[in-house]
Amino acid sequence: MRIDLHTHSNVSDGTETPAELMRAASVAGLDVVALTDHDQTTGWAEAAAQAGKLGLGFIPGMEITCQDTHGISVHLLSYLHDPTYQPLLDELDIALNSRIVRARRIVDLLAEDYPISWDLVGEHCLPGSTVGRPHIADALVTAGVVDNRNEAFANILSSRSRYYVSHPAVNPATAVQLVREAGGVPVFAHPKASARGRVVPDSTFYEMVDAGLAGVEAHHRDNTAEGKAWLLKLAADRDLIVTGSSDYHGTGKLNRLGENLTEPEMLHRIIAQGTGTQASI
């Protein structure tokens, strides 16, 4: 089985609708795919319906924006959680609101030097979608400032840029607990992706494991080779699930569907632990 457990639609910062994403997954030869939009689950129904028509296995998921006590960004994948669990929804509302405030501030800073506006950013995301730096990057492409998202994130939108703005988010250990309470399965997304910015210290990993972390996304293009080896050892020592995924965003990133995959045994472990909603396999 070809299993990809990390993809994004235009409900967050992908470029395809949930249905289009499922069709792309089928064309890519996948057997099972998870939709993991940022802080949102509104694409689940459309994706599940299209996956069913195509004979694809579908895993409902989400990617939660977190920040550890050192101010380092953490992304937590949640699979099969109850999308109506209010304590988790309350934290997601805080994250979504902080994203908007942050995005507006970044655009204000950029507008001092580049032909960009909040209205232009709005043209690149659906109403109600999770506004973020990828949409700002798309606006910069439209304005002719950069050629693509990757160039924007490598320079203007990097964490080292003067235009970078941090934002408050839920502590990752707290997010792990909330996902578990919602019947979900929490997996640390691209945990050793040093190219994205600072990597959390070992203490953050252990805090998350103690809180109930189920697994780590070891097989991801942004993890370093040394980081991947460290993650596999951690998984072996703590009996964690190991996943592999593309982190596909359509044309928004170079990542291709199925470029990293999850073993069927690991998917079975996720399904066995998830009680908040059902997989369609």
N, C-alpha and C positions, 0 to 999 in steps of 0.2 A: 504494500500500500504506500502511496505517495501522500504524505500528510504535511500540510503547511499551517501552522497555528498562529500566525501573526500577519494580518493584512488590514488595510484601511480603505474605506470608501469615502465618498465626498460628504458623508455625514460628519466626518472630521476633516482630515487634511489629505485624503486621497483625491484622485481625479475622476474616478468612475462611480456610478451609482452602485448600491449594493447588488442589484441584479446584474449589472454589467460586470462587476467584479467576479461574481459566481460564473458567468459565462467565460470570462478570461481564465479562471481557474480550471474550468473544464477543458478549454483549448490547450492549456499548459500541461494537461495530463495528470492533474491532481485527483486523488480519490476522496480526500477529506480536507476541508478548509475551515478555518476559524475567522470570523469577522471581529476585529478588536479595535474599534474606533476609540479615539481619545475621550474618556469621561462621558461616553454616550452609548446607549443601547438601541436608539430609535431605528437603526438599520436592520435589526435582527429579523423582523417579520418578512421584509422584502427579500433579504438574502436567503432565508430559510425556504421561502416559497420557490424561488428560482433554483436553488440547489436541489430541491425535491424534483422539479421538472427535469433536471439534468442528470439525476441519479448520483449527485454528489453527497457525501457525508458532510454535515454541517455542525460546527461547534460554536454556540453563542459565547462571545467574549467581549472584553473591554480592556483598554489600557489606561490605567489610573496615573495621573500626575501627582508625584510626591516630592518631598524635600526632606533630607535628613538633618540632624542637629548641626551638621557642619555647613549647611547651606548648599549642599550638592543635590542636584536633580536626580531623582530616581523614578523610573517608570515600572509600574507593576501590572502585569497581565493577570486578568481575572477571568476564569472560565466557569461557566455553568452556575453562576450566582443568580439569586433572585433579584430581578431588576426593579422590584418594588420595595426592597428592604429600606426603610426610611432612614435609619442612621447613616447608611452608605450614601443614599441620595443627598442627604444634608451636606456631607463632605464634598460630594461632587458639585453641588451648587456653589460652594465656596470656591472650588477650583475653577469652575467655569467663569464665575464673576471676576476672579483675580486674573484670569487669562485675558479678559476683555480690557480690564484696566491696564494691564501690562502692555497689551498690543497697542492700545491708544497712545501710551507713553512712548513706545518705540517709534511709532509713526510720527509723532510730534518731533522727536529728535531727528529722525531721518529727513523730515520735511525742511529742516534747516539747511540741508545740503543737497537734497535730491528732489526731483519732481514727483513726489508721492503724496497721497492724501488718504484719509480714512475712507472716503467714498470709493477710491480706486481699489483699496483692499477689499471693501465690501463686494465689489464686482466678482471677486474670486472665491467667494464662499456662499453656500446656501443659507437662506434664512434659518436661524436656529442651530446651525452647525457650530462646531467648536472652533472659534477664531484663534489663530495662533501664528507663529512666525512663518510657517510654510505659506500661508496666504499672503503675508507681507512679502515673502520672497517672490511669489508669483506676480505681485504688483510691481516689484522692482524689475522683473523680466519684461512686463508689459510697458513699463516706462523706459526701457532700453538701457537700464543701469547695469544689468548683468545678463548673461546669456541663459542661465538656468538656475534652478533652486540650489544645486550643489555649489555653484560659484557664490551665491548669496550667503550660504551658511559657512563657507570657508573663509569669508572675509567680513562683509558688512554685518551679518547677523550672528557672527560667532560670539562666544562668551567672552572673548578677549577684546571685542570691539567697544568703542565708546558709546555705541547705540544699544548695547545690551542692557536689559532691565530684568532684575530678578523678581520673583513673585512668591507669595506665601502659598504653601500647599500642605496637604496632610502628611504627617510623619509616616514613613514607609512601614514601620512596625505596627502602627495603628491601622493603616490601610490593610495590612495582612489580616489583622484581627477582624476587621469589619467584613472583609471578603469571606472569611471563614464563617462568621456569624450569619452571613447571607447565603450560606450553603455553597460557596464558590471555592475554586482551587487557585490559590495565588502563586504566580510564577514570576520571578525577577527577570525583566526584559533587558536584553543586551547589557549585562551587568559590568562587563569589562571593556566598554567601548570608549577608550581613552581619546579617540579622535573627536568625540562629541563634547569633551570638556573634562573636568575633574571626575575621577572615579572614586566611589565611596571607599572608606577604609574598611578593613576586615571587620571591625567592631559593628558596623552597620549590617553586614551580612549576618553576623551571629545574633544580633537583636531581632532581625527579621525571621531567622530560623527558629529562635525561641518563641516568637509570636505565632508560629504556625506556617511559615513559608513551605510551600509544597515542592517547588522546583526552581530551576535556573535555566534560562535560555542560553545554553552554552554554544550552540551552533548558530552563529549570527555573523554576518560579514564584518561588523564593526568591533567585535571582540578581538583583542590581540591574541597571538598564538600562546604567549605566556599566560594571558588571562584565561583562555579556554582550558589550558592544562590545570590551572588553579581551580576553576569551576568544576571540572570533572572530578578532581580529588575531593573537593568539598561535598559534591553530590554522593560520592562513594562513601565518605566518612559519615555523612548525616542521612543517608538513604533518601536523597532527594530525587525527584523526577528531573530528567534531562530532556530539554526540547531543542528542536532546530527549526528555524523559520526564516521567511524571506523579509518580513517587515515591508511588504509591498505597498506602494502608494500610487500605482498606475504610472503615469508619465511624470509624477512629482519627484521620483527618485530613480536612481539607476537599478535599484533592487528588482530582481526578477522573481516571479512566482516559482516556487519549488527549488530555488537555488540552495536552500538548506531545508532539511526535512526532519521530522520527528519519527522515531521508531514506533511501530504499532503497540509494543508492550508499554511504552510510556503514555500513549494515548489511552490505553485501557486503564492505566492507573489514574489518570485524570478523570475519566468517566466514573470510575468506582468511587472517587472521593466527592464528586460534584452532586449536590442534592438540591440546589436552588432552582434549577431549570434543567431541561432534558436536551441531550445531544440527539441529532438525527443521523443515525448511522445505519 
